[in-house]
């Protein structure tokens, strides 16, 4: 929001408050306020400098009048001229404070970044120090001197420093920022922009850090990209732009990540061309962002374009082409296109075995993806055989306790569980929990996830007395470690609700399902697959609790969402249609139920084949409804 100028009374009160130690400095305060157009930022710069130097209002008026004469006749308008004048006076003062001669370049660096706050670590990084060194004759500038320069800028009223915030340490008024940018030569601006980009990249952490720090770095990158323009695309995309996109992905900000990669892709095509490596990378990350957001069909389209380009540029057997084919296979699986997923996944495994060997890590990963494709198509036996071979190879190459081996073990356990063999899955999950606790600790996220998988295996095996305490502990651990709104906490809450549901404890299950749905809607949006699943789960809980008046509207909404988001042939859509048909039948809406059961069976046979488990369930449901 634009804040207008002070009134004369407000300006006088402000100056008298800032200069309260020496009443002689006040003389001429109202005239000075008038000269500065009662503009708060200009008065703040003037008062800060006068308080630090001992200048009085009359002396400062002389200096500012001289500066304004130099700016007379410029088309910038009153406010920019005033701010440019106070900026020039303040910068001259800051330049004289030791370490002298560094105020201007330091201010240029700050002006490239987010005015709402730049982390202090960015402005004292090695890249920032190297940049300042180029403006100083003599010894190199170190981080202590860089910090001293920032405090000099604050003494002159050019920036403000918040020592309590690591994320928003140094702030600059937007008018001052614009003035600094306007007074830089093209060469100076380009040099400051490149230094800012390198500084951001240097301090961007790879491990978990506070979300506020990551957000500040993303904001600084966005402002730098806006200010620097094509500088960050010469000779190619600067890595900091890619790092910002990865940061959005890591923070699970799916929709912002999609918008970011869409924008970066369009810019890369315009600046570098559609076949440049950076353009292909942006397209790949866009596909991954679509996947994370549950937009499977969009992911398929993005990966198809990526595969086409890589085949054209690199050939059909290049490792990057094979990787694009694997990504497309995964997207097909998520989109419910099981046969396409299997076809591509089998080809990826064959190509990887031929090009890299049967036990290469990439080949083993490709085989794991093939196993998932088999599971998605209801081919449990083939999935189990694939995961068994992968686990054996992982153990042989990496050892029994390697993280990748434990992941392969979890994949095999999942396949057993999905194929209706939970008794074989439980020992594997118990092994994983024991190994995770020993190697990572009882509170590590991977340990918590392993414990949740064990609880699910207990639940699937009908051992609810064993499952419930593990689920309750998992939820308590996630809430303690990550907070109540973390995605893993939300998942753990939904899992506990599922266990209560299976145990027939609907009064315990329904409130957990309701909260899970609310959290999913707020965190992931109405159209995310997890949100749609949460709504269907709540409908089922109401149904089982004989609250059909509440269940049916939720079932209807879930079906409509599945048809809109996934398409009419997706397995989740077919399941939702069957659930709604069952609810209609329960309340005596037999004609609607019969029609819906018949359509569900026909769609399952056409889309999934006559032997798919979902098709068999639909056939049994129709037969039962017909008999009734």
C-alpha positions in Angstrom: 0.0 0.0 0.0 1.3 3.4 -0.8 1.6 5.6 2.3 1.3 9.3 1.6 3.5 12.1 3.1 3.4 13.3 6.7 1.4 16.4 7.6 3.6 19.3 8.7 2.8 18.6 12.3 3.7 14.9 11.9 6.9 15.8 10.1 7.9 18.2 12.9 7.1 15.7 15.6 9.1 13.0 13.8 12.2 15.2 13.4 12.1 16.5 17.0 11.8 12.9 18.3 14.8 11.7 16.2 16.9 14.7 17.1 15.9 15.0 20.8 19.5 14.9 22.1 20.3 18.4 20.7 17.6 21.0 20.5 19.8 23.2 18.4 19.6 20.7 15.6 15.8 21.3 15.4 16.2 24.9 14.1 14.8 25.0 10.6 13.1 21.6 11.0 9.8 22.7 9.5 11.6 24.3 6.5 13.6 21.1 6.0 10.4 19.0 6.1 8.9 21.2 3.5 12.0 20.9 1.3 11.6 17.1 1.5 8.0 17.2 0.6 7.1 15.7 4.0 8.1 12.4 2.5 8.6 9.8 5.3 11.5 7.9 3.7 13.4 11.2 2.9 12.8 12.5 6.4 14.0 9.2 7.8 17.2 9.3 5.8 17.8 13.0 6.8 17.1 12.5 10.5 19.3 9.3 10.7 22.3 11.1 9.0 21.9 14.2 11.1 21.6 12.2 14.4 24.8 10.3 13.4 26.9 13.3 12.2 25.6 16.2 14.3 24.5 18.2 11.3 21.5 20.5 12.1 18.5 21.0 9.9 19.9 24.2 8.3 23.2 22.6 7.4 21.4 19.6 5.9 19.1 21.9 3.9 22.2 23.5 2.3 23.5 20.0 1.2 20.1 18.8 0.0 19.5 22.1 -2.0 22.8 21.6 -3.8 21.8 18.0 -4.7 18.4 19.1 -5.9 19.9 21.8 -8.2 21.8 19.0 -10.0 18.5 17.1 -10.4 16.5 20.1 -11.6 14.6 19.5 -14.8 14.8 15.7 -14.6 11.5 14.0 -15.6 11.5 11.8 -12.5 8.9 13.8 -10.6 9.0 15.3 -7.1 9.3 12.1 -4.9 12.1 10.4 -6.9 14.0 13.7 -7.1 13.8 14.1 -3.3 14.7 10.6 -2.6 17.6 10.7 -5.1 18.9 13.8 -3.3 18.7 12.3 0.2 20.2 9.1 -1.2 23.1 10.9 -2.7 23.9 12.8 0.5 23.6 9.7 2.6 25.8 7.6 0.2 28.5 10.2 0.2 28.6 10.1 4.0 28.6 6.3 4.1 31.4 6.1 1.6 33.7 8.0 4.0 33.2 5.7 7.0 35.8 2.9 7.2 36.1 0.6 5.4 35.8 3.5 3.0 34.7 3.3 -0.7 32.5 0.3 -0.4 29.1 1.8 0.4 28.0 2.3 -3.2 28.7 -1.2 -4.5 27.3 -2.7 -1.3 24.1 -0.7 -1.7 23.9 -1.8 -5.4 24.1 -5.4 -4.2 21.2 -4.9 -1.7 19.2 -3.1 -4.4 19.3 -6.3 -6.6 17.4 -8.3 -4.0 14.1 -8.3 -2.1 13.4 -4.9 -0.4 11.3 -6.7 2.2 14.4 -8.4 3.6 17.6 -10.1 2.5 19.4 -12.7 4.7 22.6 -11.3 6.1 24.4 -14.4 5.1 23.9 -13.5 1.4 25.4 -10.0 1.8 28.5 -11.3 3.7 29.1 -14.4 1.6 32.3 -15.2 -0.3 30.6 -14.0 -3.5 29.6 -10.7 -1.9 33.1 -10.2 -0.5 34.7 -11.0 -3.8 32.4 -8.4 -5.5 33.3 -5.7 -2.9 37.0 -6.5 -3.3 36.9 -5.4 -6.9 36.0 -1.8 -5.7 38.8 -1.6 -3.1 42.5 -1.2 -3.6 44.5 -3.3 -1.2 43.6 -6.3 0.9 40.6 -8.5 0.0 37.3 -7.7 1.8 36.3 -10.3 4.4 32.9 -11.0 5.9 33.6 -8.8 8.9 34.3 -5.8 6.7 31.2 -6.6 4.5 29.1 -6.6 7.7 30.7 -3.3 8.7 29.7 -1.7 5.3 26.1 -2.8 5.9 26.1 -1.1 9.3 27.5 2.0 7.6 24.6 2.0 5.2 22.2 1.7 8.2 24.0 4.6 9.9 23.3 6.7 6.8 19.6 5.7 6.8 19.9 3.8 3.5 19.0 0.4 4.9 17.6 -1.0 8.1 19.1 -4.0 9.9 17.1 -6.5 12.0 19.7 -8.5 13.9 17.0 -10.8 15.3 16.1 -12.2 11.8 18.3 -14.5 9.9 15.9 -14.4 7.0 15.0 -10.7 6.7 18.1 -9.1 8.1 18.6 -6.2 5.7 15.7 -4.2 4.3 15.7 -1.3 1.8 12.8 1.0 1.0 11.5 0.4 -2.5 12.0 4.1 -3.5 15.6 3.9 -2.4 16.0 0.6 -4.2 14.6 2.2 -7.4 16.8 5.2 -7.1 19.9 3.1 -6.7 19.1 1.0 -9.7 18.4 4.1 -11.8 21.9 5.5 -10.9 23.8 2.4 -11.9 25.5 2.1 -15.3 24.6 -1.0 -17.3 28.0 -2.5 -16.5 27.6 -1.8 -12.7 24.1 -3.2 -12.7 25.1 -6.4 -14.5 28.1 -6.9 -12.2 25.9 -6.5 -9.1 23.3 -8.8 -10.5 25.8 -11.6 -11.2 27.3 -11.2 -7.7 23.9 -11.3 -6.1 23.1 -14.5 -8.0 26.3 -16.2 -6.9 25.8 -15.1 -3.3 22.3 -16.5 -3.2 23.5 -19.8 -4.7 26.4 -20.0 -2.2 24.3 -19.7 0.9 21.3 -21.7 -0.3 21.3 -24.7 2.1 20.8 -28.2 0.9 19.5 -29.5 4.2 16.4 -28.7 6.2 16.2 -25.0 7.2 13.4 -22.8 8.5 10.7 -22.2 5.9 11.1 -18.4 6.4 14.8 -18.5 5.3 13.9 -20.5 2.2 11.1 -18.1 1.4 13.4 -15.1 1.7 15.9 -16.7 -0.7 13.1 -17.4 -3.2 11.8 -13.8 -2.8 15.3 -12.4 -3.4 15.7 -14.6 -6.5 12.4 -13.5 -7.9 13.3 -9.8 -7.4 16.8 -10.4 -8.9 15.2 -12.1 -11.9 12.8 -9.2 -12.3 15.6 -6.6 -12.0 18.4 -8.3 -13.9 16.4 -9.5 -16.9 18.5 -11.3 -19.4 21.7 -11.1 -17.3 20.8 -14.3 -15.6 20.3 -16.0 -19.0 23.7 -15.2 -20.5 25.2 -17.4 -21.6 22.5 -19.8 -20.2 20.1 -20.1 -17.2 21.9 -19.2 -14.0 21.8 -22.1 -11.5 20.1 -20.0 -8.8 16.9 -19.9 -10.9 16.9 -23.7 -11.0 17.6 -23.8 -7.3 14.6 -21.6 -6.5 12.3 -24.0 -8.4 13.7 -27.0 -6.5 13.1 -25.1 -3.3 9.4 -24.8 -4.1 9.3 -28.6 -4.8 11.0 -29.4 -1.6 8.6 -27.3 0.3 5.7 -29.2 -1.2 4.3 -26.0 -2.8 3.0 -27.8 -5.8 0.9 -25.2 -7.5 3.5 -22.4 -7.1 6.1 -24.8 -8.4 4.0 -25.5 -11.5 3.6 -21.8 -12.2 7.3 -21.2 -11.6 8.5 -24.0 -14.0 5.9 -22.9 -16.6 7.3 -19.4 -16.5 10.9 -20.6 -16.6 10.2 -23.0 -19.5 8.7 -20.2 -21.6 11.6 -17.8 -20.8 14.1 -20.6 -21.6 12.5 -21.3 -24.9 12.6 -17.6 -25.8 16.1 -17.0 -24.6 17.9 -20.3 -25.3 15.7 -22.2 -27.7 13.5 -25.2 -27.4 16.3 -27.7 -27.7 18.7 -26.2 -25.1 19.6 -28.4 -22.1 18.1 -25.8 -19.7 14.8 -25.8 -21.6 14.6 -29.6 -21.4 15.4 -29.5 -17.7 12.7 -26.9 -17.1 10.2 -29.2 -19.0 11.3 -32.1 -16.9 10.8 -30.2 -13.6 7.4 -29.0 -14.8 6.4 -32.7 -15.3 7.6 -33.5 -11.8 5.6 -30.5 -10.4 2.5 -31.8 -12.2 3.1 -35.2 -10.6 3.5 -33.7 -7.1 0.2 -31.8 -7.6 -1.6 -35.0 -8.6 -2.2 -33.6 -12.1 -1.3 -36.9 -13.8 -2.7 -36.1 -17.3 -0.7 -32.8 -17.4 2.4 -34.7 -16.3 1.8 -37.2 -19.1 1.7 -34.4 -21.7 4.8 -32.7 -20.2 6.8 -35.9 -20.2 5.7 -36.8 -23.7 7.0 -33.5 -25.0 10.2 -34.1 -23.1 10.7 -37.6 -24.5 10.0 -36.4 -28.0 12.7 -33.7 -27.7 15.3 -35.9 -26.1 14.8 -38.6 -28.7 15.2 -36.1 -31.5 18.3 -34.5 -30.0 20.0 -37.4 -28.2 18.6 -40.5 -29.9 16.4 -43.3 -28.5 19.1 -45.0 -26.3 20.8 -42.1 -24.7 20.6 -42.3 -20.8 18.7 -39.0 -20.6 16.2 -40.3 -23.2 15.7 -43.5 -21.2 15.2 -41.4 -18.0 12.5 -39.4 -19.8 10.8 -42.6 -20.9 10.9 -43.8 -17.3 9.3 -40.6 -16.1 6.5 -41.0 -18.7 5.9 -44.6 -17.6 5.5 -43.4 -14.0 3.1 -40.6 -15.1 1.0 -43.2 -17.1 0.8 -45.3 -14.0 -0.4 -42.4 -11.9 -2.9 -41.5 -14.7 -4.4 -45.0 -14.5 -3.1 -46.0 -18.0 -1.7 -49.3 -16.7 -0.9 -51.0 -20.1 1.0 -48.0 -21.4 2.9 -47.8 -18.1 3.9 -51.4 -18.3 4.9 -51.2 -22.0 7.3 -48.3 -21.4 8.6 -49.6 -18.0 9.5 -52.9 -19.6 11.3 -51.1 -22.4 13.2 -48.9 -19.9 14.4 -52.0 -18.0 15.5 -53.7 -21.2 17.4 -50.6 -22.4 19.0 -50.1 -19.0 20.1 -53.7 -18.7 21.6 -53.5 -22.2 23.3 -50.2 -21.7 24.4 -50.3 -18.1 24.1 -53.9 -16.9 21.6 -55.9 -14.9 22.8 -54.7 -11.5 23.5 -51.1 -12.2 21.7 -48.8 -9.7 19.7 -47.2 -12.6 18.6 -50.7 -13.8 17.5 -51.7 -10.3 15.5 -48.5 -10.0 13.9 -49.1 -13.4 13.0 -52.6 -12.3 11.4 -51.2 -9.1 9.3 -48.9 -11.3 8.3 -51.8 -13.4 7.1 -53.7 -10.3 5.0 -50.7 -9.4 3.5 -50.7 -12.9 2.6 -54.4 -12.5 0.9 -53.6 -9.2 -1.0 -50.8 -10.8 -2.4 -53.2 -13.4 -3.4 -55.8 -10.7 -0.6 -58.2 -11.8 0.5 -59.0 -8.2 2.5 -62.2 -9.0 4.6 -60.4 -11.6 5.2 -57.5 -9.3 6.3 -59.8 -6.5 8.7 -61.6 -8.7 10.2 -58.3 -10.0 10.6 -56.9 -6.5 12.1 -60.2 -5.2 14.8 -60.1 -7.9 15.5 -56.4 -7.2 15.9 -57.0 -3.4 18.2 -59.9 -4.0 20.4 -57.8 -6.3 20.4 -54.8 -3.9 21.5 -57.1 -1.0 24.2 -58.6 -3.2 25.6 -55.3 -4.4 25.0 -53.0 -1.4 24.5 -55.3 1.6 21.4 -56.0 3.8 21.3 -52.8 5.7 22.0 -50.2 3.0 19.1 -47.6 2.7 18.5 -48.6 -0.9 18.3 -52.3 0.1 15.7 -51.4 2.8 13.7 -49.4 0.2 13.7 -52.5 -2.0 12.6 -54.6 1.0 9.7 -52.1 1.6 8.7 -52.4 -2.1 8.5 -56.2 -1.8 6.5 -55.9 1.4 4.1 -53.5 -0.3 3.7 -55.9 -3.2 2.9 -58.7 -0.8 0.4 -56.5 1.0 -1.3 -55.3 -2.1 -1.5 -58.8 -3.4 -3.4 -59.9 -0.3 -0.5 -61.6 1.4 0.1 -59.5 4.5 1.5 -62.4 6.5 4.5 -62.3 4.2 4.8 -58.5 4.4 4.9 -58.2 8.2 8.3 -59.8 8.8 9.8 -57.5 6.1 8.3 -54.4 7.7 9.5 -55.5 11.1 13.0 -55.9 9.7 12.9 -52.4 8.2 11.7 -50.8 11.5 14.5 -52.5 13.4 17.2 -51.5 10.9 15.9 -47.9 10.7 15.8 -47.5 14.5 19.3 -48.8 14.8 20.9 -46.8 12.0 18.8 -43.6 12.1 17.2 -43.4 15.5 13.6 -43.8 16.7 12.5 -40.3 15.7 14.0 -40.1 12.2 11.3 -39.5 9.5 12.2 -42.7 7.7 11.8 -44.6 10.9 8.4 -43.1 11.5 7.4 -43.9 8.0 8.6 -47.5 8.4 6.6 -47.8 11.6 3.5 -46.6 9.8 4.0 -49.2 7.1 4.2 -51.9 9.7 1.0 -50.7 11.3 -0.7 -50.9 7.8 0.5 -54.4 7.3 -0.9 -55.4 10.7 -4.2 -53.7 9.7 -4.3 -55.5 6.3 -3.7 -58.8 8.1 -6.6 -58.1 10.4 -4.4 -57.7 13.4 -6.0 -54.5 14.5 -5.0 -54.9 18.2 -1.4 -54.7 17.0 -2.1 -52.0 14.4 -3.9 -49.4 16.6 -1.2 -48.7 19.1 1.5 -48.4 16.4 -0.8 -46.0 14.5 -1.4 -43.9 17.6 2.3 -43.8 18.3 3.0 -42.8 14.7 0.5 -39.9 14.8 1.9 -38.7 18.2 5.5 -38.9 16.9 4.7 -36.9 13.7 2.8 -34.3 15.6 5.7 -33.9 18.0 8.4 -33.8 15.4 6.7 -31.9 12.5 3.6 -30.3 13.9 -0.1 -31.0 13.3 -0.3 -29.5 9.8 2.7 -31.3 8.3 1.8 -33.6 5.3 3.2 -36.7 7.1 1.1 -35.8 10.2 -2.0 -35.5 8.1 -1.3 -38.9 6.5 -0.7 -40.5 9.9 -4.0 -39.0 11.1 -5.8 -40.5 8.1 -4.2 -43.9 8.7 -5.3 -44.0 12.3 -8.8 -43.1 11.1 -8.6 -46.1 8.6 -7.7 -48.4 11.5 -10.5 -47.2 13.7 -12.8 -47.6 10.7 -11.8 -51.2 10.1 -12.2 -51.9 13.8 -15.8 -50.7 13.6 -15.0 -47.7 15.9 -16.8 -45.2 13.7 -17.2 -42.6 16.4 -13.4 -42.4 16.6 -12.9 -42.6 12.9 -15.3 -39.9 11.7 -13.7 -36.9 13.5 -10.2 -37.9 12.3 -11.5 -38.3 8.7 -13.2 -34.9 9.0 -10.0 -33.2 10.2 -8.0 -35.0 7.6 -10.3 -33.7 4.8 -10.1 -30.1 6.1 -6.3 -30.3 6.3 -6.0 -31.7 2.8 -8.3 -29.1 1.3 -6.3 -26.3 2.9 -2.8 -27.7 2.3 -3.2 -29.3 -1.1 -6.3 -27.9 -2.7 -9.7 -29.3 -3.7 -8.5 -31.2 -6.7 -5.5 -33.0 -5.3 -5.8 -36.8 -5.4 -5.2 -37.0 -1.6 -8.0 -34.5 -1.0 -10.4 -36.5 -3.2 -9.4 -39.7 -1.4 -10.0 -38.1 2.0 -13.5 -37.1 1.0 -14.3 -40.6 -0.2 -13.0 -42.0 3.1 -15.2 -39.7 5.1 -18.2 -40.7 2.9 -17.4 -44.4 3.6 -17.2 -43.8 7.3 -20.6 -42.0 7.3 -22.0 -44.9 5.2 -20.8 -47.5 7.6 -22.1 -45.5 10.6 -25.5 -45.6 8.8 -25.5 -41.8 8.2 -26.5 -42.1 4.6 -27.8 -38.5 4.4 -24.3 -37.3 5.0 -22.5 -40.0 3.0 -24.3 -39.7 -0.3 -23.5 -36.0 -1.0 -19.9 -36.7 -0.3 -19.9 -39.8 -2.5 -21.5 -37.7 -5.3 -18.9 -34.9 -4.9 -16.1 -37.5 -4.9 -17.3 -39.1 -8.1 -17.7 -35.7 -9.8 -14.1 -34.7 -8.7 -12.7 -38.0 -10.0 -14.3 -37.7 -13.3 -13.1 -34.1 -13.7 -9.6 -34.6 -12.4 -8.8 -38.2 -13.5 -11.2 -39.0 -16.3 -14.0 -41.5 -16.5 -11.8 -44.6 -16.9 -9.4 -44.0 -14.0 -9.5 -46.8 -11.3 -10.3 -44.2 -8.6 -13.3 -43.0 -10.7 -14.5 -46.5 -11.2 -14.2 -47.2 -7.5 -16.1 -44.0 -6.6 -18.9 -44.9 -9.0 -19.2 -48.3 -7.4 -19.3 -46.8 -3.9 -22.0 -44.3 -4.9 -24.1 -47.1 -6.5 -23.8 -49.1 -3.2 -25.0 -46.1 -1.2 -28.0 -45.6 -3.6 -28.9 -49.3 -3.2 -28.7 -49.0 0.6 -31.3 -46.2 0.7 -33.6 -47.9 -1.8 -32.8 -46.0 -4.9 -32.6 -49.3 -6.8 -33.0 -48.1 -10.4 -30.2 -45.6 -10.1 -28.0 -48.1 -8.3 -28.6 -50.8 -10.9 -27.7 -48.5 -13.8 -24.6 -47.3 -12.0 -23.5 -50.9 -11.2 -23.9 -51.9 -14.8 -21.9 -48.9 -16.1 -19.1 -49.5 -13.6 -18.7 -53.1 -14.8 -18.8 -52.2 -18.4 -16.2 -49.5 -17.9 -13.9 -51.8 -15.8 -14.0 -54.5 -18.5 -13.2 -52.0 -21.2 -10.5 -50.0 -19.4 -8.9 -52.6 -17.1 -9.8 -56.0 -18.7 -12.0 -58.8 -17.4 -9.5 -60.3 -14.9 -8.5 -57.1 -13.1 -9.4 -57.2 -9.3 -11.6 -54.1 -9.7 -13.5 -55.7 -12.6 -14.1 -58.8 -10.5 -15.4 -56.6 -7.6 -17.7 -54.7 -10.0 -19.1 -58.0 -11.4 -19.8 -59.3 -7.9 -21.5 -56.1 -6.9 -23.8 -56.1 -9.9 -24.7 -59.7 -9.3 -25.5 -59.0 -5.6 -27.6 -56.0 -6.6 -29.5 -57.9 -9.2 -30.3 -60.7 -6.8 -31.5 -58.2 -4.2 
